[in-house]
Amino acid sequence: MKPTHSLFPVSAPVAVAAIMALNGCNIDRETDLPPREAGTSDASVLFADADTLLTHQTNATSLTLYYSADGRMRYNPDTQQVENATASVESTLATRDHWQTSFPHLQGNVKGFDFDFVNADIALKQWLKGQLLAIAKDGDTVLTATDVQPARALDALYAEHAEKLNYGAIPDAGHTEFRLWAPTAQQVSLVPYQSASEQNATKQRQTPIKMDFDAESGSWHVATTALNHGDYYRYQLSVYHPVTHRVERLEVTDPYSHSLSTNSSYSQVVDLNAPALKPSGWDTLSAPHSQQNPANSVIYEAHVRDFSALDQSTPQNLRGKYLAFTQNTTEPVKHLTALAQSGVTHLHLLPVFDIASINEDVAQRIDVTDRFSTLCDKVPSLKETPRLASECDNNQTIQAALTDLATQDSADTPYVQTVMAAMRQYDSFNWGYDPFHYTVPEGSYATDPEGTARILEFRKMIMAIKQNIGMNVVMDVVYNHTHQAGLGPYSVLDKVVPWYYQRLNPVTGDVEQSTCCSNTAPEHRMFAKLIDDSIATWVKDYKIDAFRWDLMGHHPLAQIEHTLAVARAINPDVYFYGEGWNFGEVANDRQFVQATQANLAGTGIGSFSDRLRDAVRGGGPFDGGEYLRKNQGFGNGQWVAPNDLQQQNSEERASALHNADLVRLGMAGNLKDFQLQTANGDVVRGDEVDYNGQPAGYAQDAWEIQNYVSKHDNQTLWDNHQYKFPYAMPLATRVRAQAVSLSTALLGQGVPFIHMGSELLRSKSMQRDSYDSGDWYNRVDFTQQTTQWDQGLPREDKDGYNWPTIETVIANHNSEAKPTPQAIANMDSYFNELVALRASSGLFHLGQGSVINQRVSFHNTGALQIPGLIVMQIDNSGSLHDSTIDATRDGIIVAINASGTAVNDFANIDATGYQLHSLQANAGNHSIAYNQQAAQVTDGKLTIPAWSVAVFEKPHQP
């Protein structure tokens, strides 16, 4: 299946005539010569190990490997000869099939040849430092002339020794050791840089320091007193790069950087244990919540800029910064603290490592708080639109102008998205899925991006979140791709060891792009080590408690498990979860056993479940046009509140009941072996329930499931539901439907995952993909006065096809879809109630699959069920009573009514001894359990109001 991860623009090809050395860009080529023609058509010969090469020419009878030290080798197709080769070696010995376990995706498509480099007196390590070209022949007929992919040979020759070493800049008493893994480099030097002051971004290049090559590990090393804590440096490499077919002389930052200059132009030596970089009490800081049972968690997903960038209560210089989280009296922090007190346990931060997509120099940025005229100066084309030209002459801010323009916005005059498109390359906003340096905090979120301020301020943020707010911290990590590869200005890894860190197409040699950008290859041992070392730093030196893995399915499961073991060696409580989507060149375990949903059962690693998500929201994340409205779900009225595009036929009823089954299974932790009666009356296992042709249930334990109905990807829950609600639905009912939808995640057995602002009816003005859409669309108002509903059409490149549907929906909903302050306050109250209900009993987060199977059951199932009604019972009575789970209750019943009809009687449940949960009873008319009447138990029968969530508890009887 495809990912829900929004896709970013693919970088332009890097094989260009010249690449400029720009401020903030990590490149310094000695020449700007164009790529050299090598006469090769692709890179379809691959090393399988240090002795075997594979060719896609399965009819080949020989394979010859040619080497050139200076990169001047060329195949002449006219003469069918290789010119300027230093040496060559031929093999006619077809290999055994031992390589197939490492290359399962190539079985049947390639032929292997064994090479005896030792007896041929060939130093393969030396050859790998130069240009390699392979000729496959059938007899005397040349079948192909191709470049060679070296990665597996590098692993075979170096990894065993290289994995044991430490890399980067390691300061010690009076000197610093530097080590860079660059086995194919012909020469490496350490280049010190000096600046006049800490605030001076201009650096003066000093005399390079030659580094020594370790032939066992493939690393370059030097110990020097010339650089110490606070000093800047880069590496200078002479390295053959197959993108240009030249030996390039490059300067590059350290892949193991722990600190950087503004815009990541230079690496900085830093001692992360320096007292000046530790807030008071840092060494004894601990997490407020145990993660031994991750199902106890409620995870709240936030973005640093969304949190405070436009918040007036936050000091102006801290808006959109790490330090905004340290301001206890601001509206955003007070809101987070209240959520923590209700039972939200974890704050998930979207990428906060060093990214390539934000200019860290504030003088070069334009944000919505700046003057509109400033943007017009940068983008003169805005003046070509008369209405926008009038704003260019005003003295108001871009934000104020957008407020005015939104009232006049339409498909014919899409002013808002036009302005935001003009700002996109200049503003401070990006989700951050654009890795530049994996182990350094992002500089744009610091008050000073130059040097170590980002480290101290990041730590202050972590400390405030844990100590003051009361949440554990989750970090979003993106090791599945880099922002660029080749000689691109934001490429690092592929300059240091070309064609190693990136996953290449096995035929063309192009860097795979299925993730969005330049895919990495964590199946290669030294990139897996880099990941291990990076995660270890975040755990040890930044006290990160859990990690969300972007596109985790592009990683080998073995690598993820090993990295988890590395992290738990530092902190045994560390928890991993991620996107287990199965797609791209690695799909279906084609290249290795992936860390996908289907493979995670029993690992204790969580994955986002699209099963409950789609069942509640309706349709899928890639719906467009009228299907955005047509495909209703459990949370927005499928069958029970049909919109104008719905057909009330047997097919739609069956779809609605199947979605209800998916919700039930999700609330049981989406376990593969959970027993459930489905809508057709059959009792089946979770892995026998269908989800788009796949088993719906796939987990062994509930902590392996992130249940969610909204996150940063795709439309917010509010926007999604407005697409689907019937137009006449009152605003108050829409708010209740939002709470009902969230309850399926919050009151189920999986790990609830909540998108920031869902409790505030957050809208992105119907934006599907807001990764680079600026502060305007992504704004969250923690004063609970407004949302971004109907604040301009969403960006055309992502939603232009949907504009007609959006305009129709907004017009026909009238004011019923626009949240009022009272509606927002009600939703916030409902949300805190649901979170507090979950926190009130361990029965909501049993965690272990076998315990869930024993205790959790559902009523109102089968063919005769009442549509829109979920009734889950959790047993803690009799011999099952476990006081460590809940000492005061013998059971809980969760009743979710996602329909406009109250239910006061249904079959096969005896609620004798149950009563409305005390939290809801005490809330009275303000509870989500109350809707013109109270939820109650009468004579063992439940009464459940329309669009409500009621939790009933049975006091323990000793």
N, C-alpha and C positions, 0 to 999 in steps of 0.2 A: 504494500500500500504506500501511498505518497505521504510525506511528512506534513504535519501542521506547521512546521517551522517555516516562517515567511522567508521567501527567497530574496536575496539582495542582487543588485546589478553585478554581473560578472565583469571583472576587470578587463581592460583592453589587453590585447596580446602584448607580450613583453619583448618579442623578437623585433625590436624596432631599430631604426638607423642610429638613433642617439637617445640617450636617457640623461636628462639634465640632473645635475646635483642641486637639489632644492633645499632651502631651509626647512628642517623638519623631516627630511627624507634621508634614509640611511643608505646613501650610495655615493661613492666617489670613484668613478671609473677613470683610469689613467688616460684612456682614449675614448673617442666617440665613433670608432670605426663601425661600419655596418656589419651585420652577421656575414660570416664567410660561407660560401656555397661548398658543401662537402660532397655533393652528388648523391646523397642518400635520400631515400623516399620516405623513411619512417624510422622507428626504433623498435623493430619487431624481433630482435634477438635479445634474450634476457639471460643473465646469470641465474642459475638455480642455486648454486653454491659456489665454492671456490674451485671446483673441477668440472662443472657441467654448464653448458650453454644450451638454451632452447631456441629453436627457430620455428616460425609458423609455416615454413616450407617443408611440409611433411614428406615430400618426394625427394628431398635433398639427400645426396649420397656423401657430401662433404660439407664442412663448415670451416672457413678460415677466418681467424681473428687477426686484425692488423692493428698496429700501435704506432702512434706518433707522439713524441714528447712535446713538440711545440704547437700542436694543433693545426698543422698546415696540410694534413692529409686530405685527399680528395679522390673519389671514385669517378673515373672517366667512362661514361656509358658508351662512348664511341669505340674506345679501345678495349673496354671491359677490363681495365687495369686500375689498380690503386696507386696513386701517385703520392710521393713524399712520405711514404711509410718508413718508420724507423726499423720495424721488425714485424714478423708475422709468424703464425703457427697454424697448422692445419690439423683437423681431426676427421677421420672417416669412421670413427668408432661410435656407433649408435649406443647411447647410454641405456642402462637399466631404467626401470620406472620408479626409482626411489624418490625422485623429485615430485611425484604426483601428490603426495600428502601435503606438500607446501604450496602447490599450484593446482588445486582441484578444478579451478575454472578453466584451466588450459588442457585438461585431459582430452585427448582425441584431436586437439587443434594444433599441437606442436610436436616436434621431434627433438629429442635430446642428443647431444654429442658430448662425449667425455674428452677432456683435455688433460694431458700429463705435463703440466707446466714445469714441474720439478725436473724431470728427465730431459725436458727440452731446454733446460737452463734458462728459464724465463722467470723473472721476478715479478709476479703478478701484482704485488702491491705497488711496484713502480709503474707498471703499465696502467693501473687504475688512476694514476695521477695525470695521465695524458689523454689523448683522443683515442677512442676505440671504434673500429669499424669492422663489420662482419660481412663476409660474402658466402652465401649459400649456393651450392651448385648441384645440379643433377648431371653427373659425368663432367663434361666440359661446358655445360650450359649454365650461365649465371641465372639464378632464379631471383635473387634479391641482393641489393647492397644496402646495408642498414646501419644506423647507430645502435649502440648496445646499452642496455639498462643494467647498471652495476650494483644495485642495492643489496641483493642477497649475497653477493661475493663480499661486500664490505662487512656485512654481518658475520659471515663465516670466518673472515680473516681477522677481525678486530674485536667483535662485541664481547667475547668472553673476558678479555682483559679490560676493555674500555668500560664495561658496566661497573667495575669495582672502584672507579675513580670519581673524584669530585670535580665539578666544572664551574667555570665562571671566575670571578674575582673573589679570592678568599683572604681577607686581611688578617694578619697575625702581628705579633709584637714587632713593630718597627719595619715590617715589610708586607708585601702582598704577593700571593701566588696566583698566577693566571693559568688556566687550562682551557683549551678549546679543542673540541673533537672535530677535526678537519682532515680525514685520512687521504683525501684526494688533492689537497692543496700542495703546491710545489714549494711554497715558502709562506711563512706567516710571521708577522711582526706585531708587536704591541705598540700602539701609537698613543702617547699621553697627550692630553689637551689641557691647557690652562686658560682660565678666565680671570678678568680683572677683579671680579667680585662674584659672590654667590648669585646675585641678581643679573649678572651679565651673561646673556645667552651666547654672545660671540666668544668663540674659543680659539686660542692660538695653538697651532699644531707644533708639537715638540719632536725631538729626534726619536725616530722609531727604535724600539728595543727588539732585537732579534729573539725569536722563540725557538726552542729545540723540539725536534720531532721524536716522538716515542714510537718506534716501529711496531711494538707489540700492541699498543692500544689505538694507534692512529691519531693520537692527540698531540697537541703542541703546548709546550709548557715553559714558563719562566717565573722565577721569583725575583722580585726587585724592591728596592727601597725607594724607587723614584715615584711610586704612586701609593697613596694610603687613603684612609677613609675620607671621602668627600671629593677625591680627584676624579677627573673624567678621562675616558679613553675610548678607543675603538681598535679593532683589529684590521690590519692590512694583509690581504691574501693575494697571492698569485695562484690562480686556480683555473683549470680548463672548464669552460662552461658549454655544454652541448647546445644551449639555446643560440649562441652566436658562433659556435665552432671555433672559438678562440681561447687562448689563455688570457684571462682577464685579470687585471689588477684592480682589486676592489677594496674599499674600506666599508666595514660593516660593524654594527653594534653587536654586543654579546648576546647570543641566544639565551644565556643564563643570567641576563641582567637582573639585578635586584633594585636598582635605582637608575633614573634617567634624567637627562636634561629636558628642557621644554621641547615638545614635539618629538621626543625620543631620538634626537639627533646624535646624542652621545650617551654611552653607558657611564655609570658612576660607581666607583668603589664605595661600598657601604658595609659597615658592621651593623647588622640588624640587632645586635645585643648592646649597642651603644646606649648608655643611660639617657642621652639627650633625645633619643628616638622612642622612649618608653614613657607613656603617661604614668603618673603616680598610681601605684597599685597594679600595674600591668602584669607583673610576674605572678601574682597570686590570683589573677582573674580566672573565674570558672564559669561554666555554662549554667544558667538557671534551671535548665530542664535536662533530665536524663534522657538518653536516646536508646536505652537498652531495649525498649519496645517502641519502635518508631511510630506505631499506630497511635500512640498517645499524642502525637504531634498534630497541630493545626498550622499549616504553612501559609504565610501571607506574602505574596509576590509584589515587590516594589521596584521602582526605578529611581535612582538618586535624583534626577532632575524632576521627574513627575512629583516627587515627594514635596519639594519646596521651592522650585524655581520661580513660581509666580505667587508664592504665599507672602502676604503683606506683613504677617506677624513674625516672620523670620528676618533677622538682621540682613540688610541688603547685601552685604559682602559675603554672606554665608548661604544665600539662596542657590539651590542646585549643587550644593557642596556636601562633602562628608560631614563637616562640622554642623550642618543643619540638624543632624540627629542628636546633637549634644545640647540643644536648646530646649530645656524642659518646659518652658512656659509658652511655646509656640503652638498654634492650632494643630499642625501635623503631628508633633511629638505627643501632645496631650491625647490626640485621637489614637495613636499607636499604643500609648500607655493604657488607655481604657480598654482597648482590644486585648492587651496582654492580661489585664485584670479579669476579663471575662473568660479567657481560656485560649487565646491565640498564643502559640508557643514559639513559632519560628518566623523570622523575617528573612525572606529570600530576596537577595539583591541581584537584579539583572547585571550583566557583565561590569565589573569594576576593575578588571586588569587593564593593562595598557592597550588601547585600541587605536586603530589607524584613521578612524572616520571623523574625529573631532579635532579641529585646530586648537591646540592648547594655548596659543597666543591670543589673549583676550582682545588685543588691539586689532586683530584681523577677523574678529567674529562680529556678526550682526544678529541680535536676538530681538524678540518681539517687544522687549522693553526699550529698545533703541528707537530713535526717530525714523519715521517713514522716509524722510528725505535722504537719510544715510543709505537706505536700501536703493533708492532711486539713483543715487550716485554710482553705486556698484552695478546696478542692472538698469541701464538707461532705457531698455526696451519697455519697461513698465509705463513709461511716458507715452507710449504709442496707443495706450488705451485711455480715452479721455477721462473716465471716472477715476482711474488710478493716477493719472497725471495730476488731477486735482488734489489728491492726497500728497503728492510729491511736494506741493507748494505749501502744505499745512505744516504746523509745528508739532503735531501730535505724534504719539508713539505708534509703532506698528500695531500693538495690541489694541489701542483705541480705534485705529483705522479699521482693523478687522472687525471690531464690534459693530461699527457703522456699516461696513461692507456686507456683513452677514445678513442684514435685513433686506439687502437688494440682490442677494446671491441667487442664481438660477443656472440651469444648464446652458442658457444662452449667454449669460453673463456670470461665469464662475469666478468671481473676483477673489474669493478667499483662497481657493486652491492655487490660483495663479500667483498670488503673493507668496504663499508658502512654498511653491515650487521655485520661485526666484530666490528665496532665502535658503533653500535646502543645503547648498554647498557652503554657506557662510555661518550657519547658526551653531549653537552649542549642543544640539540634540542628536542623539542616535541611540538606539537600543544597546549597541556595542558588540554585536556579534561579528566583529572585524578584528581578529587578534593581530597584534603587532609584537608585543613581548608578553609572554604568558605569566611572568612571575613578578610583575611590578604593578602597584596600584595605578590606575588611570590618573593622569595629571590634571585634566580639565576639571575634575571634581575637588581638587585641592585649591586653597587660596593662593598658592604659588606653585606653578607646575615645574619650576626649576629645582631639581635636586630632591632633598629628603623630606620636604614639608609634607609631601603626599603620604609618606610612610607614617609619620607621627599623627597626622590628621586621620588617616585610615584607622589607625589603632584607637584613637580617641572615639571615633564612630563606633567601632566594635565594642569598646568598653561601655559607652553610653547605652547601646542597644541591650547589652546583657545586664548591666547594673541598674540603670535608671528606668529603662522601658520594661525590661524583664523578658526578653526573648533570646533564644539561640539564633545564630547567624548562619544562613545558607549562602553559598557563593555559586553563581552561575558560571560554568567553565566551558570553553569552546576550543577543544583540542582537535576537532575533526577537520578543521580547515585553517588556512592562513588567509589574510586579506589579499596577499599577492604572492606570486612565485617568480621564478626566473630572475631577471635583473630589474624588476619593478621597484620603484622607490620605497615601497612598503614591504619588500621582501627581505627576510633575514636568513631563514633556514636554508633556502634554496640557493643562496649565494655561498654559504659556508660549505655545504656538501651538496653540490648540484645533483639532482635526480635521486636523492636519497629520502629526504623527509616528506616529499610529496608522493601521492599515489598516482602512478602513470598508467595511461592506457597501454595494454600489453602489445598493441600493434603500432599505434602512431607515436607513442611516447609523450603525447600531450598530457598535461596535468588534468586529471579527472575533475569535473566541476559539479558533480551531482548534489553536493551540499549547498551550493550557491556560489562558491568561490573556489579557491585552490585547495582541493582535498589533500589532507595529510595522510600518512601511512603509519598509523600506530602499530601495525603488524611488524614493522621494522624495529629491531631491538633497541637501537639507540634513541629512537623517538619515544618508544615506550619508557625508556629510562628518563628521558627529559620530562615526560609527564609525571612519572613517579616522583622525581626530585622537585618538580614544581608544586605538586599537591602537598608533598611533605613540608615545603616551606610555608604554604598557606595554613597548614594545620599547626605547625610548630611555632612559627614566628608571627602569625596573625590570628591564631586561635579560632579559625573557621571550624564550625561544628559539622556541617553537612555540605554536600556538593550536588548541584544539579548539572547533569551532563547533557550538553547540547548534542542532538543527533547521535546519541549513544550507540545506535544500531550500526553506525559506521566504524565502530571500534570492535576489535576482537573481545569476546567475553573474557578470555583468559587474561588479557591485558587489564581490563577493568577490575577483575577480581584480584589480580596481583597489586594493582595500585591501591585498592581498598585495604589489602593486607599491609602495605607500606604505611598507609595513613593510620591504621589501627595499631600499628606498632608504636605510634606516638600518642594517639588518643584512642583507646579501645571503643569509645562511644561513637566514632565517626559513622555517618550514614551517607550512602550514595543513592541517588535516584536520577532518572533522566528520560530522554525521548528514545523509546525503543522502537522507533519506526523502521520498517523493513523496505528499503528501496535502493535504487542506484546500482552501481557496478558491483556492489557487494551483496546484493539482495539474495535472500534464500540461502544464506551461508555459502555463497558461491566461491568466495575466496578464503573464508575462515568462519568458524562458529561465531556469529555476531552476538553482541549484547542487545538483542531484540526482545520484545515482549515474550515471544514464545519460548525463548531460551533462558529466561531469568528465574523460572520457578525453582525455588529451593536455594537460591543464592543470597537471599536477604536484600537484594538490590531492587529498588523500586522503579516503576515505569509509569508514565502517564497513560491512563486508560481512556481511549477514545470511545469505548463502548457506552459507558454511562453518559459521557459528554454528548455524543450524537443523539442518544435516546432522549435526553432532556431538552436539548436545543432544537432538535429536528434537522433532518437533512445531513449535510456534511460540510466541512470547512471550505470546500472549493465550489460550493453552489454559486450560481450567478443568475442574474435576470429574474424572471418570475419565479424560479425555483427557490429563491431566497424567501419568498412569501408562501409558496405552495407547500413546502416541506415543513409542516408543523411537527412539534415534538411534545413529549409528556409535560414539559414545563410551560408551554404556551398555548395549550388548548386543543391538541390533536384529538379529533373526534368529539370531544366534549364541548369545545368552543370553536367550531370551524370558521375559518375566514372565507372570503368570497371566492377563493380559488379551490377550495376543498370540495370534493365529491363525497357525500356520505354514503358510500357503498361498502360492500363486504371487504373489498381489498383494503380500503382505508381503515376499517375497523380492525382487520387482522394486523395491519401495520402498527396501529396504536397499541394493541394488546402485546405485540412483540416488543415494542419499545418499553412497555411497562415491565416485561420480563427482563430486559436488559438492565433496567433500573434496579430491579430486585437483586439480580445477580451482582451488580456493582455494589449495592449496599451490603451484600454479604462478602465483600472483599474480592469480587470477581475471581473466585476460586475455581480451579478447573474441576475439582471433584465435589463441589457443593451440589446437593440434591435439590432440584427445583421442579415444581409442577408448572409446565408452560401453558400457554393459552390454548393449545389443542388438547390439553388434558393429560399429556404424557409426563411422567416423572423422569427427568434426565439429569445427567451431570452437567456442570457448567461448561465443560469443553465440548458438549454436544449441542449447546445452544448456538445458533448461527449469528455471525456478525459479518455481513458482506462476504460470505463465502469462507470465513475463517472461524475457528472456535472462539466463542465469546469469552469463556473463562480460560485463563491461562496461568493464574498465580497459584502458588502453594500456600503462601501465607499472606495475610492482608497488608502487611507492611511493604509488600512488593507492588502495591497499587497506589498511585496518586489519583484520587477521584476529584474531578473538577468539572465545572460547567463554564468557566471563563478563565482565560489567562491572557498574557500580552499579545499572543497571536490572535488574528481574526477579530471579528466584531465583538465588542463587549457584550455581556449578557443582556444588558438593557437594549442595546441597539439590535441585537439578534432577535429579541422577543418582539420589538416593535415591527420588524418585518412581518411577523407571523400572527400577531393578535388580530382578532376581528376589530374593525374600526370602532364599533360602538362600545368597546370595553372601557369602563371607567378607570380613571387614573388610580384610584385606591385599589382596584382589583389587580391592575398591572404591578403595583408595588408588592402586593401579596404573592403574585405569581413569581416575582423575583426571589422572594424569601422561600417559597415552596421549592423552587429550582435549586437554590443553594442548600436546602435541607437534605437533599438526596446525597450530597457529598459530606455534609457536616454530621449527619446522624447515622451514617453507614460505617462499615467496619474497615474500609480502606483509610488511607492517609488523606485528609481533606486538604485541598490546595485551592487557595482563594486569590483571585486577582484584585490587587489594590483598587479600592473604590467600588467594588461590586456592592458593598454595603451602603454606598452613597449614590446608587443608581448611576454609576459612571457611564458617560457616553463619550464616544470619539467622533460624534457627528457622522455616524454610520461608516466610519473608516474601517476597511477590512485589514489593512496592513499598515501600521503606523510606525514602522521601524525607523523611518527617517522623515517623519511628518511634522516635526517641530513641537514646541511647547504648546502651541495653540490647540491642536487636536488632542494632545495627550494630557492636558491640564486636569488636575483633580482639585476640587475646592473643598478643603477641610473645614471651612466655616459653615458648610451645609446650606449654602444659599442658592447655588447654581450648579448646573452641569454644562457640558459642551453639546447638549442635544441641539440639533438644527443650527449650528454655528458655521454654516457654509458646507457646500458639497465636498465630499472627500476627494482626495487627489485623483486626477483623471487617469494616470497610468495604472492605478490599482483598481479603481472603481468606476471608470467612465462608462463601461458597459452597463453598470447598475444604476446610473443616474436616473433614467426614466422610472424605474421601480422605486427608487428613493424619493423622488419628487412626488410620485403618486401616494406613497405611504405617508409621507409627512403631511401632505395636503388633506388626506382623508382622516387621519387621526386627529387633526385639529389640535386643541390644547391638551387632550387626554394623554398624549405621549410626552409632554413637557413636564419634568418633575418640578414641583413646588418645594419651598423649604420644609413645609410640613410633611410632604411625601418623603423627602430625603431623611428627615428626622425619624419618621416611622420606620423606614427601612433600616436605619442604623440601629434602632431599638430591637427590631426583629432579629437582626443579625447577631447582636450581642446576646440575645436570649438563646438563639440556637447554639452559639459557641458555649455559653454557660451550661446548657443542657448536656452537651457532649462532655464537658469537664466534670459534670456532677457524678458520673458513674463509669467505672472501668468496663461495664458491660458494652459501652459504645466502641471500645477499642480493645477488643480481645486479642487481636494480633495474630495469634497462631491459628493456622487453618484447621487443624484437628479440633480445636476448642470451638471454633465458629461452627463447624459442621455439627457438633454435638448440641449446641445451644441456640442457634439462630434458625428461625422458620418463618414462613410467610403465610398469611391468610388472604382471602379474596383472590385466589389464583384459579387457573383453569378456564374453560370455555365460558362459564357462566359468571365470571367476575364482573364487578361494577367497574367500568372504564374510568381511568383517572384516579384510582384509589390504590395506594400501597399500604399494607399493614404488616409490619415486621415485629416479631416477638423474640425476645432474648431471655432465655430461661436461666434462672439462678436459684431454683427451688429444690427442695428435697435433697436427694443424694448429690445433686449438681451444685448445691450451694457452696460457694467459695468466698470466704470473707476477705481474701486478699484481692478479689476482683471487686466486690461490693458487699460490705458487711450489713448494710441496712435494707437491701432490697432482695426480694425473691424473683423479681423479673421486671422487664420493661416492655411496653408495647409502643411502637412508633407508628402513628397513623398520618399519612400524607394524602390530603385530598386536593388534587390538582384539577378540580372541576367547579363549576358554578352551582352545584347542587349539594346541599347538606346530606349527609348519610347518617341515619340513625338506627339502621338494622341491616345486618348481612350475615350470611351463613358461616358456620364452622368456627366460631370463636366464642369462648366463654371468658369474659373479663371480670368474673367475680373476684373480689378482693383488690382490684386495681382502682386507682384514683388518679386524677389529673396531677401531673408532676407539680410539686410545691412551687417551683420557680414560675410556672405558668399560672398556677392558681393565684399566687401573690401578685402577679402582673395584671390580673383581672382583664378589663376591657382593652388593655394595651398589648396583650399577648397575641402572638400569631395564632394561638389556639382559639381566639375569640373572633367571631365574625357575625355580628348581629345575634349570636347566641353562643353559649359557652360549650366547649368540648367537655363531655362528662361521661360517667359510667352510671347506668341505671339498670338495675336488675341484671347485671352481668352483660349488658349490651352497651356498645360504644355509640356516642353521638359525636359526629365530626362535622364542624361547619364547612361551608364552601371555601375553597382556596385557603386552606388552613393546614397547620402542622401541629399535631397534638401528641404529647408524650405522656403516657400513663405509667405509673409506678406501682408496684405491689410491695408493701412493707414486709420486711422479713418476719416470719413467724418461727421462733425458735422451736 
